[in-house]
Amino acid sequence: MATQQTTTDFGSRLCPISDISHIICLGASITDGIVNRMEDCIAQEFKRQGLSVKVIDEAEGGRGVEATLAAWEKHKSKYAGVRALVVIHTLGNDVSDFRPWSKMREKTKEALYTAMKTLIHSIWSNGNIPLLVNTSFRAYDNGDAIMNEDIGSKPFNEHIIYPLAKEMSPCNWLDDKPYMDWYDFYRNRNFHILNSDGTHSPNYTVIRRWYINNIVRRIRNESPLREARIDNPTQLAPVLPVKALVHFCVQPHSTGDSEFILGAHQVYSTGDRDSINLSPLEGYEPSSINMQTFFESNQIRYGSNKGALESGDITVSVTHDACKRQYTYTQSKEYVKHSSFSGFKPQQQILVTISAYRNSPGADKIGRYSVDHGKSHVRIDASVDNPTPHMKTLTAYANSEGKFDVYFMCDEESSSRYAFINAIMVEPL
């Protein structure tokens, strides 16, 4: 079972990182897939979590560590003295080119080690802070690397990444691993969330959110999101499909049903709107609803958003006139259950993003939203005269049956008469 691991005294073992102005992303195709053309959206997510930073993609597909070093040396003068966190995920293409470790020439091993050490030193000497991500698991030889990890990236981590991380960035070394432990995260998801090679995902929603949240937690000096190893991921049945799920709330008279579920690629906020980027999700669309007809009839357009999304995505702004009519609401001053979600692993951590907007005259529309019946909550002001984004995220944990509930109520500290929900997006971690 994959579960989040936390530490109890991490604060005393991690050096404080503060006043970060830039997040610079180094690596190859994985990092580029996470960041490329999504820099502004990622920066918006950082801002939503209280960090104002500029996100820069310095990754490029196909690079090994020596090519990454060469690219960094070419561009590093732009970041000299900048309070930048440089997130490094590399060696993946070197694993592909030179594995297995046991048959590599010692000269090649030394060259990779030296290039990585030089890269880390160059970042420090440039006045920046390196944050290493260990090399991700990849399913070489039709998945045989699950059973024999020595033929994949594991020894590259053990002989290069781990010693250098511990030696050259000890304040980012925690419980015998780099702070950002990507290996088991990928290994556990090899057959279920990612593509067949266990590395290159058809969409990067889950990976991107893990990447962002761990960077945020590191800057805040909090424990990392980590996973316990699943002994044999090939034996597990899929828990959720590739994409995250969106539970869209609609009025019964709109479609003849009270709700439907779509796949989602990304959630982000801009100055005057919130968007959930959707795509059809086979098996989760009730047969009573023709999704294409529904979207066309409500004038919600198909298509990518300035090239940032994959072809065929649907961009939905929850402040769009058509979307404003899609909602459920309560007038209760006590928490009521809005919806239930199931199909997760027991105690699995889930990110829950709630959108709330209702453009109509009348009383304030301020709600409280919770996944633990009020022990913790977020507050969303969905009033017509409130120009701020109307999306907030909670962290839920599935119970022993793999379920959790979402609750909402009118805000008790305001004159609110209504609490609205337009959509709920759930993303398993």
C-alpha positions in Angstrom: 0.0 0.0 0.0 1.3 3.4 -0.9 1.1 5.8 2.0 2.5 9.2 2.8 5.5 9.1 5.1 6.3 12.0 7.4 9.1 12.8 9.7 8.8 14.0 13.2 11.9 16.2 13.6 12.5 17.3 10.0 12.6 21.0 11.0 15.8 20.5 12.9 17.5 18.7 10.1 16.6 20.9 7.1 18.2 24.3 6.6 15.7 27.1 6.3 15.0 28.3 2.7 13.4 31.7 2.5 12.9 34.7 0.2 13.0 32.5 -2.9 12.2 34.6 -6.0 12.9 32.0 -8.8 12.2 28.3 -9.3 14.6 27.1 -12.0 13.8 23.6 -13.3 16.7 21.6 -14.7 16.4 18.1 -16.3 15.3 16.4 -19.4 11.9 15.3 -20.9 10.2 14.6 -17.5 10.9 18.1 -16.2 10.2 19.7 -19.5 6.9 17.9 -19.7 6.0 19.2 -16.2 7.0 22.8 -16.8 7.1 23.7 -20.5 4.4 26.2 -21.5 3.0 25.8 -18.0 5.3 28.3 -16.2 2.6 30.9 -15.6 0.1 28.3 -14.4 2.6 26.8 -12.1 3.5 30.2 -10.7 -0.2 30.9 -10.1 -0.4 27.7 -8.1 2.7 28.7 -6.1 1.0 32.1 -5.5 -2.2 30.4 -4.4 -0.1 28.6 -1.8 1.5 31.8 -0.6 4.7 31.9 -2.7 5.4 34.6 -5.2 8.0 33.2 -7.5 9.0 33.2 -11.2 9.1 29.7 -12.7 11.7 29.0 -15.4 12.0 25.9 -17.6 15.7 25.2 -18.3 15.0 21.5 -19.1 15.2 19.8 -22.5 14.2 16.3 -23.6 17.0 13.9 -24.3 19.7 15.5 -22.1 22.0 13.5 -19.9 23.8 15.1 -17.0 26.8 16.4 -19.1 24.4 18.1 -21.5 22.5 19.5 -18.6 25.7 20.9 -17.1 26.7 22.5 -20.4 23.3 24.1 -20.7 23.5 25.4 -17.1 27.0 26.9 -17.7 25.7 28.7 -20.8 22.7 30.3 -19.0 23.8 30.6 -15.3 25.0 34.2 -15.6 21.3 35.2 -15.9 20.7 33.9 -12.4 24.0 34.9 -10.7 23.2 36.0 -7.1 19.5 35.5 -7.6 17.7 33.9 -4.7 16.8 30.9 -6.8 15.9 27.3 -5.9 17.3 25.1 -8.7 15.4 21.8 -8.9 17.5 19.1 -10.6 16.1 15.9 -12.0 18.7 14.3 -14.3 20.6 11.1 -15.1 17.5 9.5 -16.7 18.9 9.5 -20.2 22.2 8.4 -18.9 20.5 5.4 -17.4 18.9 4.7 -20.7 22.2 5.1 -22.6 24.6 3.3 -20.3 22.7 0.8 -18.1 23.0 -1.7 -16.5 25.3 -0.2 -13.9 27.1 -3.5 -13.4 28.4 -3.6 -17.0 29.4 0.1 -17.3 33.0 1.1 -17.7 34.5 2.7 -14.6 35.5 5.7 -16.7 31.9 6.3 -17.7 30.7 6.0 -14.0 33.4 8.5 -13.0 32.4 10.9 -15.8 28.8 10.9 -14.7 29.7 11.4 -11.1 32.1 14.3 -11.9 29.5 16.0 -14.2 26.8 15.8 -11.5 29.2 17.1 -8.8 30.3 19.9 -11.0 26.7 20.9 -11.7 25.8 21.0 -8.0 29.0 23.0 -7.2 28.3 25.4 -10.1 24.8 26.1 -8.8 26.1 26.8 -5.2 28.9 29.0 -6.5 26.4 31.0 -8.7 24.6 32.0 -5.5 21.7 29.7 -6.0 20.4 26.7 -4.0 20.3 23.2 -5.6 17.5 20.8 -4.7 18.1 17.3 -6.1 15.3 15.0 -7.2 16.5 11.4 -7.4 16.4 9.7 -10.8 12.9 8.3 -11.4 12.1 4.6 -11.8 11.6 3.4 -15.4 10.2 0.1 -16.6 13.0 -1.1 -18.7 12.8 -4.5 -20.5 9.0 -4.8 -20.4 8.8 -4.1 -16.7 11.6 -6.5 -15.6 13.1 -3.6 -13.6 10.3 -4.0 -11.1 11.7 -7.4 -10.2 15.4 -6.6 -10.8 15.9 -2.9 -10.0 19.6 -3.2 -10.5 19.1 -3.1 -14.3 17.5 0.3 -14.0 18.1 3.6 -12.3 18.4 2.3 -8.7 22.2 1.9 -8.7 22.6 5.3 -10.4 20.8 6.8 -7.5 22.8 4.8 -4.9 26.2 5.5 -6.4 25.9 9.0 -7.8 22.8 11.0 -6.6 22.7 9.8 -3.0 26.4 10.4 -2.1 26.4 13.8 -3.8 23.2 14.9 -2.3 24.4 13.9 1.2 27.8 15.5 0.7 27.0 18.7 -1.2 23.4 19.5 -0.1 23.1 17.9 3.4 20.3 20.3 4.5 18.2 18.8 1.7 19.0 15.2 2.8 16.4 13.5 5.0 16.0 10.0 6.3 18.7 8.6 3.9 17.2 10.1 0.8 17.1 13.4 -1.0 14.2 15.5 0.2 12.4 15.0 -3.1 12.2 11.2 -3.5 10.9 10.5 -7.0 12.0 6.9 -7.3 9.3 5.1 -5.3 6.7 7.6 -6.4 7.2 6.5 -10.0 7.7 2.9 -9.2 4.4 2.6 -7.4 2.5 4.2 -10.2 4.3 2.5 -13.0 1.4 0.5 -14.4 -1.6 2.6 -13.3 -1.1 6.3 -13.7 1.8 6.6 -16.1 2.6 5.2 -19.5 4.0 1.8 -20.1 7.6 2.8 -19.5 6.7 4.1 -16.1 8.1 7.5 -16.7 6.6 9.5 -19.6 3.0 10.3 -18.7 0.3 11.0 -21.2 -0.5 14.0 -19.0 1.4 15.4 -16.2 -1.3 16.5 -13.7 -0.4 14.1 -10.9 3.4 14.5 -11.4 3.2 18.3 -11.6 1.1 18.6 -8.5 3.6 16.4 -6.6 6.4 18.5 -7.9 4.8 21.8 -6.9 3.7 20.7 -3.5 7.0 19.2 -2.5 8.8 22.4 -3.5 6.3 24.4 -1.5 6.8 22.1 1.5 10.6 22.4 1.3 10.5 26.2 1.2 8.3 26.1 4.2 10.6 23.7 6.0 7.9 21.1 6.2 8.0 17.3 5.8 8.1 16.0 2.2 5.4 14.0 0.5 6.8 10.5 0.3 5.5 7.0 -0.3 6.2 3.7 1.1 7.2 1.1 -1.5 4.7 -1.2 -2.9 6.4 -4.6 -3.0 5.0 -5.6 -6.4 3.0 -2.8 -8.2 2.2 -5.1 -11.1 -0.2 -7.1 -8.8 -2.3 -4.1 -7.9 -5.5 -3.3 -9.7 -5.8 0.2 -11.0 -7.4 2.5 -8.4 -8.1 5.5 -10.7 -7.6 6.1 -14.4 -4.8 8.3 -15.8 -6.5 11.6 -15.3 -7.7 13.3 -12.2 -11.5 13.4 -11.8 -13.9 16.3 -11.8 -17.3 16.0 -10.1 -19.3 18.7 -11.9 -22.4 20.0 -10.2 -25.3 20.9 -12.4 -29.0 21.8 -11.9 -31.2 18.8 -12.6 -33.2 20.6 -15.3 -30.0 21.3 -17.3 -29.3 17.7 -18.3 -31.7 15.5 -16.5 -29.1 14.4 -14.0 -27.7 15.9 -10.9 -24.0 15.5 -11.7 -21.5 14.0 -14.0 -17.7 13.3 -13.9 -15.0 14.3 -16.4 -11.3 13.9 -16.6 -9.1 16.9 -15.7 -5.7 17.9 -16.7 -5.0 21.1 -14.7 -6.5 23.6 -12.4 -5.3 27.1 -12.3 -6.3 30.7 -11.5 -5.7 34.0 -13.2 -6.6 37.4 -12.1 -10.2 37.3 -13.1 -11.2 33.7 -13.6 -10.6 30.1 -12.5 -10.3 27.3 -14.9 -10.5 23.5 -14.9 -9.2 22.0 -18.1 -11.3 19.0 -18.9 -11.3 16.0 -21.3 -13.7 13.1 -21.8 -13.1 10.2 -19.4 -14.4 6.9 -20.6 -16.3 5.0 -18.0 -17.1 8.0 -15.8 -19.7 9.8 -18.0 -23.3 8.7 -17.3 -24.9 7.4 -20.4 -27.9 9.7 -19.9 -25.7 12.7 -20.6 -24.3 13.5 -24.1 -21.2 15.5 -23.0 -20.5 17.1 -26.3 -24.1 18.2 -26.8 -24.2 19.5 -23.2 -21.0 21.6 -23.7 -22.1 22.9 -27.1 -25.5 23.8 -25.9 -24.0 25.9 -23.1 -21.5 27.5 -25.5 -18.4 26.1 -23.6 -15.7 25.9 -26.2 -13.5 23.0 -27.1 -9.8 23.5 -27.8 -6.5 24.2 -26.1 -5.6 27.2 -24.1 -2.9 29.1 -25.9 -1.1 25.9 -26.7 -0.6 25.0 -23.0 -2.9 22.0 -23.1 -3.0 18.8 -25.1 -5.0 18.7 -28.3 -8.7 18.0 -27.7 -8.8 19.4 -24.1 -11.8 21.4 -23.0 -11.2 24.7 -21.2 -13.9 25.6 -18.8 -13.9 28.8 -16.8 -16.1 28.5 -13.8 -16.9 32.2 -14.1 -18.2 31.6 -17.6 -21.9 32.5 -17.9 -22.8 28.9 -18.8 -20.9 27.5 -15.9 -22.5 30.0 -13.5 -25.8 28.1 -13.9 -24.2 24.8 -12.9 -24.1 24.5 -9.1 -25.5 23.0 -6.0 -26.0 25.1 -2.9 -27.0 25.1 0.8 -28.4 27.6 3.2 -27.4 25.6 6.2 -25.4 27.2 9.0 -24.1 23.7 9.9 -22.1 21.3 7.8 -24.0 19.2 5.4 -22.6 16.5 3.2 -22.3 17.6 -0.4 -20.8 14.5 -2.1 -19.0 11.2 -1.4 -16.0 9.8 -3.3 -14.7 6.3 -3.4 -12.3 3.9 -5.2 -9.1 5.1 -3.5 -6.6 3.1 -1.5 -7.1 3.1 2.3 -5.6 6.2 3.9 -4.6 7.5 0.5 -3.9 11.2 0.3 -6.1 13.2 -2.1 -6.0 16.8 -3.2 -9.5 18.2 -3.4 -10.0 21.5 -5.4 -13.4 23.2 -4.9 -14.7 25.9 -7.2 -17.6 28.1 -6.1 -19.2 31.0 -8.1 -22.7 32.3 -8.5 -23.2 35.6 -10.3 -26.6 36.7 -9.1 -27.9 39.6 -7.0 -28.8 39.2 -3.3 -27.0 38.2 -0.2 -23.4 37.3 0.2 -22.5 33.9 -1.0 -19.7 32.8 1.3 -19.1 29.2 2.2 -17.0 27.0 4.3 -15.8 23.7 2.7 -14.3 20.7 4.6 -13.3 17.1 4.1 -13.3 16.2 7.8 -16.7 17.6 8.9 -15.3 20.9 10.0 -12.2 20.0 11.8 -10.4 22.0 9.1 -11.9 24.1 6.3 -11.3 26.6 3.5 -13.5 29.7 3.0 -14.6 30.8 -0.4 -16.4 34.1 -1.1 -18.4 33.5 -4.3 -20.3 36.8 -4.2 -21.0 38.7 -7.4 -18.9 41.7 -6.4 -15.8 39.6 -5.4 -13.3 39.7 -8.3 -10.9 37.3 -6.7 -10.5 33.6 -7.8 -13.0 31.3 -6.4 -11.1 28.0 -6.1 -9.4 26.5 -3.1 -7.7 23.2 -2.3 -8.0 20.9 0.7 -6.1 17.7 1.5 -8.2 14.7 2.2 -7.3 11.2 3.4 -9.4 8.2 2.4 -10.8 6.1 5.2 -10.1 2.3 5.6 -12.7 1.7 2.8 -11.0 4.1 0.4 -13.8 6.7 0.7 -14.1 10.4 1.8 -16.8 13.0 1.9 -17.0 16.7 1.1 -19.0 19.0 3.4 -20.1 22.6 3.1 -22.1 25.3 5.0 -22.8 29.0 4.9 -20.0 31.0 6.5 -21.0 31.6 10.1 -18.9 34.7 10.6 -20.5 36.7 7.8 -24.0 37.6 6.5 -23.8 34.8 4.0 -27.1 33.2 3.1 -25.8 30.7 0.6 -22.8 28.4 0.0 -22.2 27.2 -3.6 -20.2 24.5 -5.3 -19.7 24.4 -9.1 -17.2 21.6 -9.3 -14.9 19.4 -7.2 -11.7 18.1 -8.6 -10.0 15.1 -6.9 -6.4 14.2 -7.5 -4.9 11.1 -5.8 -1.3 11.4 -4.7 
